[in-house]
Amino acid sequence: MTDHLDLRPHKVVREDRADGSILLRSGYEMSAVDRSTGVWLDRWAAQTPDAMFLAERSGAGWNTVTYGEALTRVRDLAAGLLARGVDGPILILSGNSVNHALLTLAAQYVGLVTAPVAAQYSLIPAARGRLEYVRDLVQPALVYAADDDAFGPALDVFDCPKLVSHVVSGRAAALDGLTGPADVDAAHASVGPGSVAKLLLTSGSTSDPKAVVTTHGMMTTNQAQIRDGLPFVSTRPPVLVDWLPWNHVFGGSHNFNLVLANGGTLYIDDGAPIPARFGRTVENLGRVSGTISFNVPVGFAQLVTAMEADAALRETYFRDLDMIFYAGASLPQETWNILERMAIETAGRMPLITSSWGLTETAPAALLQHVPAKGAGIVGVPMTGVTVKLIDDGTGRMDVRVKGGNVFSGYYDAPEKTEEAFDDEGFFITGDAMRFADRDDMAKGLRFDGRLSEDFKLSTGTWVQAAQIRLEMLALLGPLARDVVICGAGRDEVGMLVVPGPDAMDGVAVNGALCCAASRNICQRIYAQSEAVSGSARVVARALVMAELPDIGAGEVTAKGNLNFAKLLERRAHLVDRLYDDNDPASIVL
């Protein structure tokens, strides 16, 4: 049903080595790689100057910028940055916007470096300590924020010069006034694949975030690799309505650059898959028919619920849709099935429903499923120019390591962590695990199997693959759980702390635990699944719903919205103790 799309069959070359490791490579040659992101902007400003590049909401409509307008504004901003003598990272505090995009492109155009961070660090007073950590790590030469009112207290944390889009109190210079005499052409010509473009913070889910040195070559290589696997993105310029934050490599490098590299259009969605902002996402998706839909599984789950009740939304969403792309976790099969049904009923054809795998350090995509898969969970095969090394632990679960032009060479100002990140052959040690979808057919791809660092042992000495169980529980519980934390190290059974979703918020809080009506539903779902598996390391035997949501200020939530599992378990050790108390009325004991 995806015959209308220009897709490329999987072709994988396998090498079994004497030491037991397996190398996988793409059977295709990688296409040409551009020297910098600025080349993309030059190209489309010359070829399609009047084509829309960026759009953001303005009242009932959209404020738009064409490729020709973008190049003019980028060159003016770049001249201003050079005239100011900016010689260090530009820290960007605020979220996605046209001005954020233009400043980023201006810096990259002349070889300067940006470092975007989560807006929550500035807007939530309790998270100000995280902002100070980033300040000390990055040591910016310039700080940018969207406006002086909302970001004023955060701007006061910095001693360096500041820029804002709209100056109110006069504490900073205005972005619109950032111009000056400078040789932009010479600076632009000097930017090459090895030039640093961004410092991107890692998730910090197990330790303090590290800053990944991201070069132009890493990003331009990754876009060439995506086009190699998905040729239709270049033959039909992508149109995105996208909320994914640019301080994250998925939204800021993968999605933004996909549009820019292929002359597409990005409608900046000012919504998000959270209760307070999801209505705005629905409104935006109802106005624009995109060709590619990127989201996390919880976002797609909310979207299908909205589309079930709104035929006009369904029509607009599926009208021009070529691809549905999920990331961050496995898409629940129930959500997948509904999307398939709606696509056929509404548009009479199927978009490619797919995913990929990678990390901030791989810019990000290293594996890509570029043919239709039978169900969720498969993350694909090596992209062109990527070599994947797999080390089997004897159970079919494999440690994954990668090498390629899209892979970073080091962390910012952290030589010891950089050295620890690579093995003696120069492969990046990702810390992730994979399994073959079919050990006899490499073209069937790989399945993500969790983070090796999250595994722990029960009191019996049995290893628990916590990351894999977490993915299974998230798929199982759906809207009942925003996230879950698997625990039980040194205990007799696997336990789980549940961060309640929108369908599990009602209840009575008792010393940090939530006694709620949804507990019975959670219990029934877990019990039904437990009958299909065996072994103490696979079965979640007890659960507890947390009354208080994770605290970003206390470090329980990372800049990317992920949970810092170690920090959460440390701060809520009393809840883990209650979880294993059979007499505690708030615990669900199976």
N, C-alpha and C positions, 0 to 999 in steps of 0.2 A: 504493500500500500504506500510505500515511500518512493515509488518509481519516478515521481516527478522531480526528485532531488538528484543532484550530481554527487554521488557518494563513491568512495574508493574502497574496494574490498580490503580486508585485513590481509597482510602478508608479513609473516614473522620468521626470522632466521634464529635458530636455536643452536647454541654451542654448549655441550656438556664437557666440563673440564675435569682433569684428573683429581683435583682437590674436592670434588663433589659439588662445586658451585655450578650454576647455570647462567649463561649470558643470553639475553634476548635483545635483538635489534630489529628495526623495521627493514623489510625487504625492499623499500623504496629509497631512492636518493632524495636528499633534501633540496628544495628549490632555493633560488637566490635569496640572500639575506640583505636587507637594507642596512646602511651604516649607522643610522640614527632615527629617532622618532620624528625629528624635524623634517627629514626627507619626505615622510608621509604627508605632512602638512603642506610642504611645497608642491608636492605632486598634485594633490586634489585642489589646491587653490589655483593651480594652472589649468588643470583639465576640467574641473567642474566648480568654478568660483561661485556660482549662484546656488549650488546645492546646499541644503540645510545640513549643518554639522551638529550643532548643539541647540537644545531647547529646554527652558525651565518655566515653571508655572508663573504667570503674572496675571493676577485677578482671575477672570474666567477663561483666559486664553494662555498663550505661550509667548515668552520672550525668546526670540530665535537669533542664531548667529550662523551665517553661511561660512563656507570654507574661505572665500576671499576676504570676508570681514575678519575672520579669526586670524588669518595670517598677518593682516595689517595691525591688529591689536596686539598680537604676540610679539611682533617685531618692535612695536613701540614700548611694550613692557620690558622686553629684553634689553633695549637700549637704556631704559631707566635703571634697571638692575646693574648693568655694567657701569653706568655713570656714577652710581652710588658706591661702587667699589665693593659690592657684595662678594665675599671670598670664602664663605662657609655655607653650611646647610641652611635652607629656608624652611622653618618649621611652620606647618599649616595646621591651625587649631580647629577650624570649622569644617563642616561636612560638604557634601557634593553641591556644586553650583557652577554656573558659567564662569564666574570670576576665579573660582578655585581651579577650574580646568585651564583657563587662559594663563594664569600665573604659573602653573605647573609646566605648560608647554613652552612658555617664555623662558623659564629657567633651563629646561632641557635643550631648547633651541640654541643656546649659547654656552652649553656645557656646565651650567650650575646645577646644584643638587637640591631636591626638595625632600622633606620628611613629614608626611601627613600622619596625624595622630587622631585617635577617636575623639569626637567632639565632647563626649561625656566627661573626659578628663578635665575639660574647662568649665562645663556647665553644671556639674555636680560638685558642690563644695567638698563633700566627703572624699572625692576622687582626686583632690588637688595634689595629694602626695604622689600619685602616679605621674601627674604632669611634671612635678619637680624631678622625679626620677628620669623622665625623658629629657628634660632640660639638661640635666647633668651628664647624661649619656651622649646626646647629640651636640650640645654646645652650639646652638644656632647663631648665625650672623644676622638673621632677620626673622621676624615672626609675623605671620599673617592670620587675620581672623575676619569673619564676615561682617561683624559690626561691633562698634565700640561699647554699646550698652550691655549686650548679653555676655560678651567676652572680656569686658573691662577688667574684672577682678583677676582673670587668668593672665591677661596681658601684663598685669602688675608683677607677676612672678619673674618676668624677664628684664634684664638690664640692657639688652641689645635693641636696635631700632625696630619699630613696629609699623605694619601696614594694616589698614582696614578698608573694606569696601565703601563704607559710609561713615565718615567721621562725625561724631556727635559732640563729644566733650573735648576734642582736640588733643588727646593723649598720643595720637599716632598720625602718620601721613596717610593720605588717601590713595587707594590703588589707582583711581582714575588719573591722578596727577603724577604717576610714576613714568616719566619720560626723561630723555636727556640725550646729549650727543654721545655716540659711541659707534665703533666699527662693528656692527652686528654681523655683516657678511663674513668678516675674517674670523670672528668667534664661532659662527655657525660652521664654517668650513673646517674648523679644527676639531669638531666633535666627531668621534668615531666609536666603533663597537666597544672599546675598552673604557670609554668615558663613563663616569658614574652619573646615573640619572636620579636615583632615589635611594633613600634609606627607609626600608620597610621593617616595622617591628614584627617579630614573631608573636605567636598567640600568647605565650607566657602561661600555658596551661599546666606546666610542671615546674617552672622556675621564673625568675624575672625575664621579661622580654629581651631578646637580643635584636640588634639592628642589622638587617641583611643588606649588604652592599649590592645594589641592583644596577647593572650597567645597561647602556643602550643595546649592546649586543645580546644580552640575555633576553630583552623584551622583543627585539626585532627577530631574533632566532625563533622565539616561541610563536610569533605570529606566522612566520613561514611554515613552521611545523603544523599549526592549526589548518592553514590553507592546504597543505599537503594531504591532510586527512579528510578535510571537509571542503572540497573545491567550490561548493555552491556559495560559500561566504564571499568569494571574489567575483563570481559571475552575477550575483545578485547582492548589491551592497546591503549589509544588515541594517535593520531598523530595530532599535531597542527602546523599551520603556523599563528603566532599570533603577532600582533603589540601592543596590549593593554598595556599601561604603568604600570610598577610594583609599582609605587607610589600610584596607585589606587587599591583598594581592589579587584576589579573584575579581573584585569590582574595579579596582584601580588600574591593574595591569592587563589582566585577561580581557575583561569586557570593554573597558574604555579603549584600549589599543586595538581590539577587534574592529570597532567602529572606525577609528582613525586610519588604520592600516588599509582598510578596504573601501574607504570613501563612503561610509554609511552615515546614519543619523542616530544620535543619542538623545532621547527624551529623558531628562533627569526626573525620576519619580521621587517626589518629596514625601512619600508614604513609607511604610515598612510593615512587616507581618507581626505587628503588636497591636493590641486592642485600640490604643489611642490614635494610631496612624493608619490602620489598614483600610479604613474607609476612603482615605485619600488615594491609596493605591488602586482601589476598585474604580474610583472616579477617573484616574488617569488612564487605566487600561480600557475603560469604556470610551475614551476619546480617540485613542490611537491604536491602529492595528500594527503590531510589531511583527517582524519576521523570525525573531529568536526570542525566547522567553527564558531568562535565567532566574533561578530562585533556589532557596533552601527548601527542604521537604516540608517544614511547617508552613512555609509560605504557600506552597502548592496545595496543601491540605485546606487552608483557609480559602484559597482561590476557588477550588472546585465547589466548596459549600456556597460561595457567593454566586457562582455561575449556575448552579442548580436552580437558583431562585430568580435568575435574570437572563432571559433569552437574548436580549440585546447585547449584554456583556459577552455572552458566549459567541455571538455572531462576530462582534468586533475582534475578540481575542483570537479566534481560529481562522479568520478570513485569509490572512496572508502568512500564516505561521508555518515556518520550515522546520523549526527545531525547538524542543523543550529540553532544557538542560538543568539537571539538579546537581547540587554539590553540598558539601558539609556533612552529609550523612546519607544513608541509603533511603531512597524514596519508598514509602510503604506501598506494597503491591496493590492495596485497595485504592490508593490515590492514583497509581499508574493505570489501573483498569478503568477508573472513571474518566481520566483524561483521554484514553483511547476511545471510549464509547462516545464522549462528547465530540471529539474530533470527527469521527465518522458521521455521526448524526448531523453535525453542524456544517462541516466543510466537504464531506464526502471523500476525504483522504487523510492519511496519517502523517503528522510531522515525525521527524526522528526524535525519539525520546531517549536521552543518553546522559552520560556523565564522563568524567575523566578523573585523574588522580595527580596530585602534585602538592608542593609545599611552597611557602614563601621563597625558600632557597632555590626552587626550580622554575620560578618566574611566570606562572606556576605549573603549567601542564607538562607532564612527562609521559603519562599513559593517556590514551584516548580511545573510547569506544565509538568508532566512526561507521559502524554498520548497525542495523537494528538488532537489539538484544531481546531475548525472551525473558522478560522480567527484570526487576531492579537488582542492583547490587554489583554488577560487573563494571569495572572501571577501565577495561580495554587493554590495548596492546601498546608497545613502545612507539612513540612518535619518531618521525625521521630525525636522524642525528643523535638519538638517545640510545645509550647502552644501559640495560638493566641487569644488575647482578643479583641473583637469588641464592640464598643459603638456606637449605632445608634443615629444620631442627629435628628431623626424623619422623615427624607426624604429618608431613605434608604442608605444614605452616612454614612460610619462608620469610626470612629477613631480607628487606629490599634496599638495594643501594643503586645509585644512578650516577651517570657521567654524561656530559653533553654540553653543547654551546649555550644552552639555557640555564645551566647549573652555576650557582654562585661560586666565588673563589674564597670568600671569607666574611666574617662578621666585623662590623665596625668597631675599631679600637678594642678588639678582644682576641689577641693572638692565641691564647691558650684554648679558648672555646673553638676557634677555627681549626687548630691542630686536631682536637678531639673529634671534629665533624667528618674527617676523611680517613679512609683506611689506607693501607700501604700501597694500594694500586691507584689511589686518587679518586676512588668512588666516594660520593657523599653518602654517609650513613644516615638514612632517613629516620630510623627508629620505627618504621611501619612494617606491618606484616601482610603478606598476600598468600592466596591459594590459587591454584589453577582452576578455572571453570571446567576444563577437561584436560587432564594431564597428557592425553594422547593427541590433542589438537591445540596447538598454540594459538591458532587463529580465533579460538573461542574466548581468549582473553584471560584476565586475572580478576579475582575478587579481593576487595579490601578485607583484611582480617584483623584490624585493630592496631593499637599502639603497643609495642613490646614493653615500653617503660611502665605501662599501667597494669601489667600482670602482677599477681601476688599469689602467695600460697595460703591454703587453709591450714588448720592445725594438724591435719592428716599428712601434710607435705604435698598435697595435690595442687598443681598450678591452676589458677583461674585466669582465663583470658577476658579481662574486665572490659576492654574496649569493644570486643565483639558482642558480649552480652549486653552492653549498653545500647549498641545499635539495634539489637533484636528487641530490647524492651521499648525503645523509642518507636519502632515500627509497630509494636504490639499495642502500646497504650494510646498512641495518636494524640488527640486534643486533651487527654487527661494529664499528660506530662509534657511540660515545656522542656525538661531535661531530667536525667537521672544520674545518680552517682553510685557506682557499684563498690561495695565495701565487704569486709570480712577477713582481712589479713590477720592470720593467727587464730581465727575463730573456726567453729565447726561447720558453719554454713555460709553460703553467699547471701548477703543482704543488699538492700537498695534504699537510698534516700531519694524521694521523688520531689522534684521541683514542680508544683502544680501548674497545669495548663489552664486555659480559660474555662474548661468544663469541670474543674475540680477545685475551684477557689472557695466555694461556700462551705463553711464549717466552723467549728469552735476550736480556737487555739488553746493548747494546753502545754505550757512550758516548751514552746518552740515547735511542737508537733500539731498537725491539723487533724482533728476528728471530723471527717466529712462524709457526705452521702456517696461521693465517688469512690470511697475506699472499697466498698463492696464490688463495684465494677472492676476496679484495679485487681482485686483479689481473684475474681472470677477469670479474668483474662490471663493472669499469671498462672493460675492453677491449671487452666485448660492447656496452656503451652507446656507446662512442666510434665504433663503426662506423655508428651511426645518426645521428650529427651530423657537421658539417663545420666547418672553420675552426679556427685555432689558439686562438682566444679561447673556444671552447666545449669543447675537449677537454682533460681532465685527463691529462697525459702522464707524470706521475711522482707517486709517493706514498711516504710514510714513516710508520710507526706509532710513536708516541711511547711510550717506556718509562715515563716519569714523568707522572702525571696533572697537569693544571693546578693551580697553587698559589693558593689564595684569599688567603693571607697576602701573596703577592708581587703581588697585584692582577690575576692572570691570570683570576680568576673573579669575577664581580660578585655583588652581594647577591642577585640573582634566579637565580643559578646559570648565567647566560650567560657565555660566554667574552668577555674583553676582548681582541679580536684584535690590536690594536696592541701592547698590552703583552706578549702571548704571543710575537708575532713578534720583538719587541725582545729579550726575555729568551732566546729560543731561536734566535737568528740562526745559531748554529753548526749547528743541525739543518737550517735552510734551505740552508746551504752544502752540507751532506752530501746533501741531497735532489737537488741538481743535480750531484752527483759521480757520473758513470756507473760508476765503479769501486767505489762503496761498496756492500757486500753487503747493507746494511740497506734500501736504497732499492728501490722497485718502479719500474722504468723500462719504459714501454710502447712 
